[in-house]
Amino acid sequence: MSLYDPERDRVRIAGRWLRWFLPWIALPALFGVFVSANIDVHSLPLFGPERMSAVLFLDGQAYFGHLDDSGESGTLLLRDVYYFKNSEGGVTGVPVGVVRRGTEAHEPADGMRINRDRILAVERVGLGSAVAQAIQVQRELLQASPGTVSLNRTTVAGAAAVAAQRVAAEHDIARAWTAAAEQLRKINDLVLPVSKTEAQTITDKAMTDLRTVRRNALAALGGQLGMSAADADVYARATDPSLEGQSFANEAGVLLAPDIDVIVTRATQFYAEVGDAAAKQLTQPKATPTPSPSPKP
């Protein structure tokens, strides 16, 4: 006969008391956490749309990402961070561009800790805003996973948003090409120190180089969108002629995903280099040959 009586087991008795007593301890603690604003009520439950925050600094800079504010320290933690760069004067029609944090020289990898005394305001970013859409497309380019269960589920752009960014980038590349070609035309309207034939030769070569830059930019765009090298080349050769003669001057600006914006910016820089080289050849006077001295008797 066994002497063990489960009803008198001290461990079982303690377990029953704990199961009854713990909820009464936990409820006040949870209530205290909510009262102290350490948990955002809108972040619950685990399922739901993404919550992206904009942290506005006193110096005017803005950073965007997933905000972790425990309320227990003098800093905030921002993850998956993006920020604005100045793009005034660019061809996108938008005075700012979006940069993904992590590409800097020191390669930050564990989020961004921000001192509270530097913050002007913290705001919620609308998921349909230009900033959110540019970030969502960037995540698609990086093949980020939205996940299934998370306190803050990541939103990744769909095919329609990516296609809209592709078209916007094509038009930006075309606008920059038109500006460079127009600059060459204006230089040719001046009285130049070179002959008409020489000016035409220099201009024709520059226009050919500008078209090469445009086609290469389109191929880079195709590669960024996930096309193979062969498919990107086919895409560039098919798209390039359709942009010829198009100004797209009256289109509204589109805030591009960072990696797409880099392609447009690089193409614009190459256009400027080609144009500057041609302008130098067109406007620089030829050196007058120095006569050789006459022999003395």
Backbone as CSV, one residue per row, in Angstrom:
resi,resn,N_x,N_y,N_z,CA_x,CA_y,CA_z,C_x,C_y,C_z
1,MET,0.845,-1.196,0.000,0.000,0.000,0.000,0.880,1.246,0.000
2,SER,0.611,2.190,-0.895,1.417,3.402,-1.002,1.063,4.372,0.099
3,LEU,2.127,4.999,0.674,1.937,5.995,1.717,1.770,7.399,1.150
4,TYR,1.897,7.527,-0.182,1.803,8.863,-0.813,0.351,9.270,-0.959
5,ASP,0.016,10.433,-0.428,-1.338,10.989,-0.545,-1.247,12.288,-1.339
6,PRO,-1.727,12.305,-2.604,-1.592,13.506,-3.429,-2.276,14.724,-2.832
7,GLU,-3.297,14.509,-1.999,-3.983,15.647,-1.412,-3.150,16.327,-0.332
8,ARG,-2.106,15.617,0.150,-1.259,16.202,1.181,0.118,16.590,0.635
9,ASP,0.319,16.411,-0.650,1.606,16.764,-1.260,1.805,18.266,-1.184
10,ARG,2.912,18.702,-0.591,3.145,20.124,-0.389,3.316,20.880,-1.711
11,VAL,3.944,20.235,-2.682,4.144,20.881,-3.977,2.805,21.127,-4.661
12,ARG,1.932,20.133,-4.639,0.623,20.297,-5.257,-0.192,21.363,-4.532
13,ILE,-0.105,21.384,-3.221,-0.842,22.390,-2.456,-0.339,23.788,-2.784
14,ALA,1.008,23.934,-2.855,1.586,25.248,-3.191,1.176,25.672,-4.590
15,GLY,1.126,24.708,-5.523,0.730,25.021,-6.896,-0.687,25.537,-6.972
16,ARG,-1.595,24.917,-6.200,-2.980,25.380,-6.207,-3.086,26.806,-5.675
17,TRP,-2.333,27.091,-4.593,-2.362,28.446,-4.050,-1.804,29.478,-5.040
18,LEU,-0.723,29.123,-5.727,-0.121,30.055,-6.692,-1.063,30.334,-7.851
19,ARG,-1.750,29.284,-8.356,-2.678,29.482,-9.459,-3.825,30.415,-9.060
20,TRP,-4.191,30.382,-7.816,-5.275,31.255,-7.345,-4.771,32.667,-7.039
21,PHE,-3.504,32.746,-6.529,-3.007,34.017,-5.998,-2.318,34.883,-7.063
22,LEU,-1.637,34.282,-8.064,-0.856,35.043,-9.033,-1.684,36.041,-9.843
23,PRO,-2.887,35.673,-10.325,-3.657,36.667,-11.084,-3.939,37.929,-10.300
24,TRP,-4.131,37.776,-8.974,-4.421,38.967,-8.169,-3.184,39.837,-7.999
25,ILE,-2.005,39.236,-8.143,-0.769,40.028,-8.113,-0.512,40.666,-9.474
26,ALA,-0.764,39.908,-10.547,-0.428,40.369,-11.893,-1.322,41.515,-12.353
27,LEU,-2.619,41.467,-11.974,-3.531,42.489,-12.466,-3.145,43.901,-12.035
28,PRO,-2.833,44.148,-10.773,-2.403,45.499,-10.401,-1.118,45.917,-11.100
29,ALA,-0.198,44.946,-11.285,1.061,45.280,-11.957,0.809,45.706,-13.398
30,LEU,-0.043,44.962,-14.112,-0.353,45.321,-15.487,-1.064,46.665,-15.556
31,PHE,-1.964,46.894,-14.602,-2.662,48.166,-14.570,-1.686,49.321,-14.363
32,GLY,-0.697,49.098,-13.516,0.303,50.127,-13.272,1.127,50.420,-14.504
33,VAL,1.414,49.389,-15.276,2.181,49.591,-16.506,1.401,50.450,-17.486
34,PHE,0.105,50.162,-17.651,-0.713,50.952,-18.571,-0.836,52.392,-18.092
35,VAL,-1.029,52.571,-16.797,-1.189,53.917,-16.257,0.068,54.737,-16.471
36,SER,1.235,54.092,-16.329,2.493,54.816,-16.501,2.846,55.010,-17.960
37,ALA,1.981,54.581,-18.887,2.156,54.775,-20.339,3.360,54.031,-20.874
38,ASN,3.760,52.944,-20.213,4.888,52.165,-20.709,4.491,51.266,-21.867
39,ILE,3.204,51.028,-22.072,2.738,50.208,-23.183,1.719,51.003,-23.969
40,ASP,1.903,51.020,-25.274,0.958,51.697,-26.155,-0.247,50.777,-26.361
41,VAL,-1.402,51.215,-25.924,-2.603,50.382,-26.041,-2.876,50.033,-27.493
42,HIS,-2.541,50.965,-28.415,-2.823,50.733,-29.831,-1.910,49.663,-30.428
43,SER,-0.872,49.254,-29.678,0.028,48.220,-30.204,-0.509,46.823,-29.957
44,LEU,-1.619,46.720,-29.264,-2.205,45.422,-28.978,-3.491,45.241,-29.782
45,PRO,-3.849,44.020,-30.172,-3.163,42.765,-29.917,-1.966,42.579,-30.839
46,LEU,-1.488,41.330,-30.961,-0.294,41.073,-31.760,-0.546,41.270,-33.242
47,PHE,-1.787,41.179,-33.677,-2.114,41.295,-35.082,-2.591,42.707,-35.386
48,GLY,-2.384,43.157,-36.630,-2.865,44.484,-37.004,-1.909,45.164,-37.954
49,PRO,-2.273,46.365,-38.423,-1.431,47.075,-39.377,-0.158,47.594,-38.725
50,GLU,0.795,47.895,-39.566,2.078,48.423,-39.086,1.894,49.796,-38.461
51,ARG,2.687,50.084,-37.453,2.719,51.406,-36.835,4.107,51.982,-37.035
52,MET,4.215,52.945,-37.943,5.473,53.616,-38.219,5.431,55.008,-37.610
53,SER,6.504,55.391,-36.968,6.550,56.674,-36.275,7.537,57.618,-36.953
54,ALA,7.238,58.908,-36.863,8.150,59.962,-37.297,8.662,60.665,-36.051
55,VAL,9.976,60.670,-35.887,10.603,61.364,-34.764,11.199,62.648,-35.311
56,LEU,10.648,63.777,-34.905,11.063,65.082,-35.400,12.030,65.711,-34.405
57,PHE,13.227,66.072,-34.891,14.260,66.636,-34.032,14.113,68.155,-33.948
58,LEU,14.731,68.719,-32.918,14.710,70.169,-32.742,15.429,70.894,-33.874
59,ASP,16.413,70.234,-34.510,17.163,70.873,-35.599,16.476,70.745,-36.952
60,GLY,15.268,70.154,-36.986,14.518,70.050,-38.222,14.642,68.711,-38.926
61,GLN,15.575,67.865,-38.503,15.725,66.548,-39.122,14.586,65.638,-38.684
62,ALA,14.240,64.682,-39.546,13.168,63.732,-39.247,13.658,62.320,-39.532
63,TYR,13.333,61.408,-38.630,13.666,59.995,-38.797,12.376,59.181,-38.699
64,PHE,12.320,58.093,-39.454,11.120,57.271,-39.528,11.488,55.825,-39.222
65,GLY,10.608,55.133,-38.504,10.863,53.733,-38.208,9.911,53.196,-37.162
66,HIS,10.282,52.057,-36.586,9.501,51.418,-35.534,10.026,51.910,-34.184
67,LEU,9.163,52.561,-33.428,9.569,53.204,-32.184,9.348,52.278,-30.997
68,ASP,10.385,52.164,-30.164,10.305,51.402,-28.915,10.542,52.384,-27.778
69,ASP,9.474,52.751,-27.092,9.557,53.719,-26.004,9.082,53.050,-24.722
70,SER,10.032,52.556,-23.938,9.670,51.888,-22.686,9.304,52.875,-21.597
71,GLY,9.712,54.134,-21.754,9.416,55.147,-20.762,10.288,55.075,-19.526
72,GLU,11.301,54.220,-19.543,12.115,54.014,-18.350,13.497,54.651,-18.448
73,SER,13.846,55.274,-19.562,15.184,55.838,-19.715,15.096,57.178,-20.426
74,GLY,16.248,57.806,-20.577,16.300,59.102,-21.243,16.423,59.006,-22.736
75,THR,16.270,57.805,-23.303,16.402,57.620,-24.742,15.220,56.846,-25.307
76,LEU,15.002,57.020,-26.609,14.064,56.205,-27.370,14.863,55.325,-28.309
77,LEU,14.306,54.184,-28.673,14.955,53.281,-29.621,14.121,53.225,-30.889
78,LEU,14.742,53.556,-32.028,14.066,53.526,-33.321,14.726,52.459,-34.187
79,ARG,13.933,51.549,-34.717,14.450,50.460,-35.550,13.929,50.604,-36.979
80,ASP,14.615,49.928,-37.913,14.275,50.006,-39.337,14.173,51.476,-39.744
81,VAL,15.277,52.194,-39.641,15.279,53.656,-39.679,15.508,54.180,-41.091
82,TYR,14.737,55.207,-41.434,14.907,55.970,-42.679,14.906,57.449,-42.322
83,TYR,15.550,58.256,-43.165,15.569,59.695,-42.893,15.611,60.468,-44.203
84,PHE,15.386,61.769,-44.115,15.345,62.639,-45.283,16.737,63.129,-45.652
85,LYS,16.970,63.267,-46.937,18.133,63.990,-47.452,17.612,65.149,-48.294
86,ASN,18.422,66.157,-48.460,18.028,67.322,-49.247,18.165,66.997,-50.729
87,SER,17.068,67.067,-51.479,17.088,66.809,-52.923,16.609,68.018,-53.706
88,GLU,16.695,69.195,-53.111,16.229,70.405,-53.776,17.035,70.639,-55.051
89,GLY,16.343,70.923,-56.131,17.010,71.123,-57.413,17.161,69.854,-58.223
90,GLY,16.716,68.705,-57.685,16.795,67.460,-58.428,15.662,67.331,-59.423
91,VAL,15.639,66.200,-60.119,14.653,66.003,-61.189,13.420,65.243,-60.714
92,THR,13.382,64.832,-59.442,12.232,64.058,-58.968,11.024,64.934,-58.689
93,GLY,11.221,66.246,-58.619,10.104,67.130,-58.300,9.764,67.165,-56.833
94,VAL,10.560,66.503,-56.002,10.347,66.466,-54.560,11.587,67.063,-53.895
95,PRO,11.418,67.990,-52.939,12.581,68.661,-52.355,13.424,67.791,-51.438
96,VAL,12.928,66.599,-51.104,13.676,65.698,-50.231,13.685,64.302,-50.839
97,GLY,14.637,63.507,-50.392,14.690,62.096,-50.745,14.785,61.276,-49.475
98,VAL,14.485,59.984,-49.564,14.533,59.098,-48.412,15.800,58.252,-48.476
99,VAL,16.483,58.155,-47.347,17.699,57.351,-47.232,17.473,56.274,-46.188
100,ARG,17.924,55.069,-46.479,17.823,53.981,-45.500,19.054,54.005,-44.607
101,ARG,18.844,54.125,-43.304,19.974,54.144,-42.377,20.582,52.753,-42.272
102,GLY,21.908,52.713,-42.270,22.634,51.454,-42.249,23.675,51.402,-43.341
103,THR,23.596,52.350,-44.285,24.556,52.398,-45.385,25.689,53.382,-45.092
104,GLU,25.693,54.003,-43.900,26.745,54.952,-43.560,28.072,54.228,-43.338
105,ALA,29.141,55.010,-43.193,30.485,54.442,-43.085,30.617,53.527,-41.865
106,HIS,29.941,53.862,-40.756,30.072,53.035,-39.549,29.076,51.887,-39.512
107,GLU,28.214,51.775,-40.525,27.301,50.647,-40.687,26.500,50.351,-39.411
108,PRO,25.666,51.292,-38.957,24.848,51.020,-37.759,23.903,49.855,-37.996
109,ALA,23.817,48.965,-37.005,23.062,47.730,-37.238,22.068,47.394,-36.137
110,ASP,22.039,48.140,-35.042,21.197,47.734,-33.917,20.176,48.799,-33.545
111,GLY,19.689,49.525,-34.518,18.717,50.556,-34.227,19.386,51.866,-33.847
112,MET,18.585,52.860,-33.582,19.073,54.205,-33.310,18.522,54.679,-31.968
113,ARG,19.406,54.939,-31.025,18.987,55.456,-29.720,19.025,56.977,-29.756
114,ILE,17.919,57.601,-29.354,17.744,59.043,-29.489,17.515,59.637,-28.108
115,ASN,18.279,60.651,-27.759,18.078,61.350,-26.497,16.765,62.131,-26.538
116,ARG,16.004,62.018,-25.481,14.697,62.676,-25.442,14.804,64.195,-25.543
117,ASP,15.897,64.764,-25.049,16.000,66.219,-25.054,16.265,66.785,-26.444
118,ARG,16.476,65.924,-27.437,16.666,66.371,-28.811,15.379,66.321,-29.625
119,ILE,14.307,65.799,-29.036,13.075,65.529,-29.780,12.108,66.697,-29.666
120,LEU,11.588,67.114,-30.808,10.541,68.127,-30.839,9.163,67.479,-30.746
121,ALA,8.960,66.396,-31.497,7.655,65.732,-31.511,7.812,64.319,-32.052
122,VAL,6.847,63.469,-31.694,6.744,62.114,-32.245,5.348,61.971,-32.819
123,GLU,5.261,61.572,-34.101,3.970,61.473,-34.779,3.846,60.118,-35.461
124,ARG,2.627,59.710,-35.688,2.353,58.473,-36.415,2.375,58.748,-37.916
125,VAL,3.020,57.885,-38.685,3.110,58.021,-40.137,1.960,57.248,-40.783
126,GLY,1.199,57.905,-41.656,0.130,57.220,-42.372,0.689,56.200,-43.347
127,LEU,0.116,55.006,-43.364,0.632,53.941,-44.231,0.419,54.244,-45.712
128,GLY,-0.482,55.199,-46.014,-0.688,55.585,-47.409,0.098,56.811,-47.811
129,SER,0.925,57.335,-46.915,1.689,58.542,-47.217,2.837,58.250,-48.180
130,ALA,3.398,59.323,-48.757,4.508,59.163,-49.693,5.717,58.536,-49.014
131,VAL,5.975,58.915,-47.757,7.109,58.360,-47.024,6.924,56.863,-46.811
132,ALA,5.745,56.467,-46.337,5.487,55.054,-46.068,5.558,54.221,-47.351
133,GLN,5.025,54.745,-48.446,5.043,53.987,-49.699,6.460,53.808,-50.222
134,ALA,7.297,54.852,-50.105,8.688,54.725,-50.538,9.421,53.683,-49.705
135,ILE,9.171,53.668,-48.411,9.807,52.688,-47.531,9.297,51.284,-47.823
136,GLN,8.009,51.150,-48.078,7.448,49.833,-48.381,8.032,49.261,-49.676
137,VAL,8.231,50.112,-50.687,8.850,49.650,-51.933,10.299,49.247,-51.682
138,GLN,11.010,50.017,-50.861,12.383,49.662,-50.537,12.461,48.293,-49.875
139,ARG,11.514,47.999,-48.997,11.496,46.679,-48.358,11.281,45.572,-49.382
140,GLU,10.426,45.845,-50.370,10.213,44.858,-51.430,11.501,44.640,-52.220
141,LEU,12.232,45.718,-52.493,13.506,45.591,-53.210,14.514,44.776,-52.402
142,LEU,14.452,44.919,-51.076,15.350,44.169,-50.195,14.815,42.783,-49.874
143,GLN,13.629,42.465,-50.430,12.982,41.173,-50.204,12.738,40.916,-48.718
144,ALA,12.269,41.968,-48.036,11.956,41.839,-46.615,10.680,41.031,-46.434
145,SER,10.608,40.300,-45.334,9.431,39.490,-45.046,8.509,40.242,-44.087
146,PRO,7.208,40.294,-44.385,6.291,40.987,-43.477,6.071,40.269,-42.161
147,GLY,6.376,38.968,-42.105,6.131,38.215,-40.883,4.653,37.895,-40.720
148,THR,4.341,37.126,-39.715,2.955,36.720,-39.468,2.436,37.280,-38.151
149,VAL,3.118,36.964,-37.062,2.714,37.459,-35.749,3.810,38.376,-35.220
150,SER,3.469,39.614,-34.937,4.457,40.571,-34.462,3.762,41.710,-33.741
151,LEU,4.472,42.332,-32.789,3.940,43.516,-32.131,3.822,44.677,-33.107
152,ASN,4.627,44.635,-34.178,4.570,45.689,-35.183,4.923,45.075,-36.539
153,ARG,3.926,44.589,-37.211,4.140,43.860,-38.453,4.632,44.786,-39.561
154,THR,5.641,44.347,-40.302,6.229,45.136,-41.378,5.359,45.072,-42.626
155,THR,5.119,46.217,-43.251,4.348,46.282,-44.492,5.289,46.328,-45.679
156,VAL,5.073,45.461,-46.642,5.890,45.392,-47.856,5.010,45.744,-49.046
157,ALA,5.548,46.547,-49.968,4.769,47.021,-51.110,4.389,45.883,-52.048
158,GLY,3.255,46.060,-52.701,2.813,45.105,-53.705,3.290,45.483,-55.094
159,ALA,2.867,44.707,-56.082,3.336,44.905,-57.455,2.921,46.262,-58.014
160,ALA,1.731,46.742,-57.675,1.252,48.014,-58.218,2.106,49.176,-57.737
161,ALA,2.480,49.168,-56.448,3.313,50.248,-55.907,4.702,50.229,-56.524
162,VAL,5.251,49.042,-56.733,6.574,48.928,-57.353,6.524,49.427,-58.795
163,ALA,5.457,49.072,-59.515,5.313,49.523,-60.900,5.195,51.044,-60.974
164,ALA,4.478,51.640,-60.016,4.349,53.097,-59.996,5.698,53.770,-59.777
165,GLN,6.517,53.193,-58.930,7.848,53.755,-58.695,8.750,53.579,-59.922
166,ARG,8.594,52.463,-60.614,9.386,52.243,-61.832,9.063,53.308,-62.873
167,VAL,7.776,53.564,-63.090,7.372,54.570,-64.079,7.871,55.952,-63.665
168,ALA,7.747,56.274,-62.376,8.220,57.579,-61.895,9.717,57.723,-62.120
169,ALA,10.480,56.658,-61.873,11.929,56.712,-62.085,12.261,56.866,-63.569
170,GLU,11.539,56.164,-64.435,11.756,56.324,-65.883,11.570,57.778,-66.305
171,HIS,10.516,58.398,-65.801,10.226,59.783,-66.178,11.258,60.745,-65.590
172,ASP,11.756,60.443,-64.385,12.819,61.269,-63.807,14.096,61.184,-64.650
173,ILE,14.434,59.978,-65.087,15.620,59.795,-65.934,15.452,60.549,-67.242
174,ALA,14.246,60.513,-67.793,13.981,61.231,-69.047,14.048,62.741,-68.845
175,ARG,13.521,63.234,-67.718,13.562,64.677,-67.441,14.998,65.168,-67.322
176,ALA,15.831,64.403,-66.652,17.231,64.796,-66.502,17.940,64.795,-67.857
177,TRP,17.610,63.817,-68.711,18.198,63.773,-70.054,17.777,65.002,-70.859
178,THR,16.520,65.360,-70.801,16.016,66.524,-71.529,16.719,67.795,-71.076
179,ALA,16.926,67.924,-69.762,17.605,69.118,-69.239,19.038,69.202,-69.755
180,ALA,19.736,68.065,-69.797,21.116,68.063,-70.289,21.163,68.385,-71.787
181,ALA,20.230,67.816,-72.557,20.192,68.088,-74.000,19.852,69.556,-74.270
182,GLU,18.952,70.115,-73.485,18.578,71.521,-73.659,19.754,72.437,-73.341
183,GLN,20.562,72.072,-72.362,21.737,72.869,-72.031,22.734,72.879,-73.200
184,LEU,22.890,71.747,-73.854,23.774,71.688,-75.028,23.228,72.562,-76.158
185,ARG,21.923,72.543,-76.346,21.327,73.358,-77.403,21.564,74.844,-77.146
186,LYS,21.431,75.261,-75.895,21.645,76.664,-75.565,23.095,77.084,-75.817
187,ILE,24.023,76.204,-75.524,25.434,76.526,-75.769,25.694,76.688,-77.266
188,ASN,25.049,75.850,-78.077,25.240,75.946,-79.525,24.626,77.216,-80.108
189,ASP,23.721,77.853,-79.385,23.144,79.109,-79.859,24.091,80.286,-79.659
190,LEU,25.146,80.085,-78.888,26.107,81.153,-78.637,27.103,81.265,-79.790
191,VAL,27.847,82.347,-79.797,28.947,82.505,-80.743,30.129,81.744,-80.164
192,LEU,30.496,80.671,-80.819,31.501,79.764,-80.279,32.849,79.974,-80.957
193,PRO,33.923,79.658,-80.255,35.264,79.793,-80.854,35.657,78.638,-81.772
194,VAL,34.713,77.704,-81.985,34.978,76.581,-82.891,34.082,76.709,-84.109
195,SER,34.429,76.009,-85.163,33.637,76.085,-86.387,32.311,75.359,-86.205
196,LYS,31.370,75.612,-87.122,30.074,74.950,-87.076,30.224,73.438,-87.197
197,THR,31.132,73.024,-88.050,31.344,71.586,-88.246,31.877,70.941,-86.978
198,GLU,32.857,71.611,-86.349,33.418,71.072,-85.117,32.372,71.048,-84.005
199,ALA,31.577,72.111,-83.920,30.537,72.171,-82.893,29.520,71.050,-83.083
200,GLN,29.158,70.769,-84.344,28.187,69.706,-84.602,28.755,68.339,-84.232
201,THR,30.038,68.129,-84.523,30.677,66.856,-84.184,30.716,66.647,-82.676
202,ILE,31.097,67.697,-81.956,31.159,67.607,-80.490,29.765,67.361,-79.919
203,THR,28.759,68.071,-80.433,27.393,67.941,-79.931,26.820,66.565,-80.227
204,ASP,27.040,66.060,-81.419,26.523,64.726,-81.779,27.103,63.650,-80.867
205,LYS,28.398,63.746,-80.596,29.016,62.747,-79.707,28.434,62.863,-78.299
206,ALA,28.243,64.099,-77.829,27.677,64.281,-76.490,26.259,63.726,-76.414
207,MET,25.457,63.933,-77.447,24.098,63.406,-77.447,24.097,61.883,-77.439
208,THR,25.020,61.292,-78.168,25.144,59.823,-78.155,25.516,59.336,-76.768
209,ASP,26.445,60.043,-76.117,26.857,59.656,-74.763,25.698,59.821,-73.778
210,LEU,24.903,60.872,-73.936,23.750,61.079,-73.052,22.739,59.949,-73.201
211,ARG,22.517,59.507,-74.429,21.582,58.395,-74.648,22.131,57.097,-74.044
212,THR,23.440,56.918,-74.096,24.043,55.738,-73.473,23.835,55.759,-71.970
213,VAL,23.997,56.933,-71.367,23.756,57.064,-69.929,22.301,56.726,-69.609
214,ARG,21.382,57.208,-70.416,19.956,56.948,-70.181,19.652,55.459,-70.268
215,ARG,20.179,54.810,-71.303,19.921,53.380,-71.454,20.552,52.580,-70.312
216,ASN,21.760,52.959,-69.898,22.403,52.259,-68.785,21.632,52.461,-67.474
217,ALA,21.068,53.654,-67.293,20.271,53.911,-66.095,19.020,53.039,-66.088
218,LEU,18.390,52.882,-67.231,17.201,52.029,-67.320,17.565,50.572,-67.046
219,ALA,18.714,50.130,-67.548,19.154,48.758,-67.284,19.428,48.563,-65.790
220,ALA,20.039,49.577,-65.159,20.274,49.492,-63.713,18.957,49.457,-62.948
221,LEU,17.975,50.206,-63.419,16.659,50.193,-62.792,16.021,48.816,-62.907
222,GLY,16.111,48.208,-64.080,15.573,46.867,-64.253,16.251,45.861,-63.340
223,GLY,17.581,45.969,-63.214,18.291,45.071,-62.316,17.885,45.270,-60.871
224,GLN,17.654,46.517,-60.476,17.236,46.808,-59.107,15.854,46.232,-58.819
225,LEU,15.029,46.158,-59.848,13.672,45.622,-59.686,13.634,44.100,-59.753
226,GLY,14.803,43.477,-59.854,14.864,42.024,-59.792,15.007,41.324,-61.125
227,MET,15.176,42.072,-62.223,15.348,41.433,-63.529,16.760,40.870,-63.657
228,SER,16.882,39.823,-64.452,18.211,39.314,-64.784,18.916,40.316,-65.686
229,ALA,20.228,40.150,-65.870,20.991,41.085,-66.705,20.441,41.110,-68.128
230,ALA,20.094,39.935,-68.657,19.559,39.874,-70.017,18.197,40.550,-70.103
231,ASP,17.323,40.273,-69.126,15.988,40.885,-69.138,16.066,42.391,-68.918
232,ALA,16.997,42.830,-68.070,17.155,44.268,-67.829,17.625,44.974,-69.098
233,ASP,18.476,44.325,-69.863,18.944,44.926,-71.118,17.802,45.021,-72.127
234,VAL,16.981,43.969,-72.206,15.820,43.994,-73.098,14.851,45.093,-72.675
235,TYR,14.608,45.199,-71.388,13.712,46.232,-70.856,14.239,47.622,-71.186
236,ALA,15.545,47.840,-71.009,16.126,49.158,-71.269,16.024,49.522,-72.745
237,ARG,16.315,48.588,-73.617,16.273,48.871,-75.060,14.849,49.087,-75.551
238,ALA,13.879,48.445,-74.880,12.486,48.646,-75.273,11.927,49.951,-74.720
239,THR,12.364,50.348,-73.536,11.826,51.541,-72.885,12.488,52.814,-73.382
240,ASP,13.774,52.746,-73.697,14.545,53.934,-74.054,13.927,54.730,-75.209
241,PRO,13.520,54.101,-76.319,12.942,54.893,-77.419,11.644,55.597,-77.037
242,SER,10.878,55.014,-76.125,9.604,55.628,-75.745,9.796,56.905,-74.934
243,LEU,10.988,57.098,-74.376,11.266,58.296,-73.586,11.821,59.429,-74.434
244,GLU,12.237,59.121,-75.636,12.819,60.143,-76.517,11.779,61.215,-76.822
245,GLY,12.145,62.466,-76.587,11.259,63.580,-76.889,10.189,63.843,-75.846
246,GLN,10.171,63.068,-74.765,9.179,63.255,-73.695,9.792,64.123,-72.603
247,SER,9.064,65.152,-72.165,9.592,66.028,-71.124,9.063,65.691,-69.740
248,PHE,7.804,65.237,-69.658,7.150,64.909,-68.380,7.255,66.086,-67.402
249,ALA,7.230,67.297,-67.934,7.477,68.486,-67.114,6.340,68.776,-66.148
250,ASN,5.123,68.395,-66.476,3.966,68.765,-65.661,3.545,67.675,-64.685
251,GLU,4.327,66.617,-64.580,3.973,65.534,-63.661,4.290,65.914,-62.210
252,ALA,3.455,65.430,-61.304,3.719,65.642,-59.878,4.911,64.802,-59.448
253,GLY,5.674,65.325,-58.504,6.843,64.610,-58.024,6.466,63.375,-57.224
254,VAL,7.335,62.387,-57.251,7.127,61.139,-56.522,8.351,60.898,-55.644
255,LEU,8.113,60.619,-54.360,9.192,60.283,-53.448,9.600,58.836,-53.707
256,LEU,10.817,58.646,-54.198,11.267,57.333,-54.621,11.850,56.531,-53.464
257,ALA,11.806,55.209,-53.610,12.504,54.332,-52.673,13.996,54.630,-52.749
258,PRO,14.732,54.508,-51.646,16.145,54.905,-51.632,16.989,54.308,-52.743
259,ASP,16.895,53.005,-52.985,17.745,52.381,-53.996,17.371,52.817,-55.411
260,ILE,16.117,53.145,-55.641,15.698,53.665,-56.942,16.159,55.106,-57.101
261,ASP,16.068,55.878,-56.025,16.513,57.268,-56.054,17.998,57.357,-56.361
262,VAL,18.790,56.405,-55.873,20.234,56.392,-56.138,20.499,56.280,-57.635
263,ILE,19.720,55.466,-58.336,19.906,55.289,-59.776,19.608,56.582,-60.516
264,VAL,18.520,57.260,-60.149,18.166,58.526,-60.788,19.234,59.579,-60.513
265,THR,19.700,59.640,-59.284,20.723,60.624,-58.914,22.019,60.374,-59.671
266,ARG,22.422,59.114,-59.779,23.666,58.791,-60.486,23.557,59.132,-61.966
267,ALA,22.413,58.837,-62.574,22.217,59.181,-63.982,22.296,60.692,-64.186
268,THR,21.694,61.454,-63.287,21.742,62.914,-63.378,23.173,63.420,-63.287
269,GLN,23.973,62.816,-62.433,25.375,63.207,-62.304,26.154,62.888,-63.581
270,PHE,25.898,61.734,-64.172,26.583,61.372,-65.416,26.180,62.292,-66.564
271,TYR,24.893,62.644,-66.609,24.451,63.620,-67.616,25.251,64.923,-67.480
272,ALA,25.411,65.372,-66.244,26.126,66.626,-66.007,27.588,66.512,-66.436
273,GLU,28.211,65.371,-66.189,29.615,65.188,-66.580,29.764,65.225,-68.099
274,VAL,28.857,64.556,-68.805,28.913,64.570,-70.271,28.687,65.987,-70.788
275,GLY,27.686,66.664,-70.241,27.398,68.024,-70.677,28.537,68.982,-70.394
276,ASP,29.159,68.868,-69.227,30.275,69.753,-68.880,31.466,69.531,-69.808
277,ALA,31.754,68.266,-70.123,32.874,67.979,-71.026,32.617,68.555,-72.412
278,ALA,31.387,68.412,-72.910,31.058,68.961,-74.231,31.099,70.485,-74.212
279,ALA,30.584,71.097,-73.140,30.594,72.558,-73.039,32.019,73.093,-73.039
280,LYS,32.904,72.393,-72.379,34.306,72.828,-72.349,34.919,72.782,-73.747
281,GLN,34.602,71.727,-74.490,35.134,71.621,-75.855,34.536,72.689,-76.773
282,LEU,33.266,73.001,-76.552,32.605,73.968,-77.427,33.034,75.416,-77.152
283,THR,33.357,75.721,-75.937,33.597,77.125,-75.563,35.062,77.466,-75.332
284,GLN,35.882,76.456,-75.298,37.296,76.744,-75.041,38.004,77.132,-76.342
285,PRO,38.608,78.340,-76.402,39.308,78.748,-77.637,40.497,77.856,-77.911
286,LYS,40.756,77.661,-79.186,41.917,76.872,-79.555,43.183,77.687,-79.311
287,ALA,44.213,77.017,-78.900,45.476,77.695,-78.646,46.080,78.154,-79.971
288,THR,46.515,79.404,-79.991,47.160,79.943,-81.192,48.587,79.433,-81.259
289,PRO,48.978,78.820,-82.385,50.349,78.289,-82.452,51.380,79.400,-82.384
290,THR,52.405,79.174,-81.614,53.472,80.149,-81.450,54.421,80.050,-82.635
291,PRO,54.666,81.167,-83.340,55.584,81.102,-84.505,57.006,80.774,-84.076
292,SER,57.646,79.978,-84.884,59.040,79.614,-84.580,59.943,80.804,-84.867
293,PRO,60.949,81.003,-84.054,61.840,82.148,-84.258,62.599,82.053,-85.579
294,SER,62.809,83.225,-86.185,63.565,83.264,-87.447,65.055,83.101,-87.163
295,PRO,65.742,82.356,-88.011,67.197,82.178,-87.776,67.959,83.495,-87.984
296,LYS,68.886,83.735,-87.129,69.703,84.936,-87.242,70.887,84.681,-88.173
297,PRO,71.279,85.732,-88.914,72.438,85.551,-89.812,73.715,85.337,-88.978
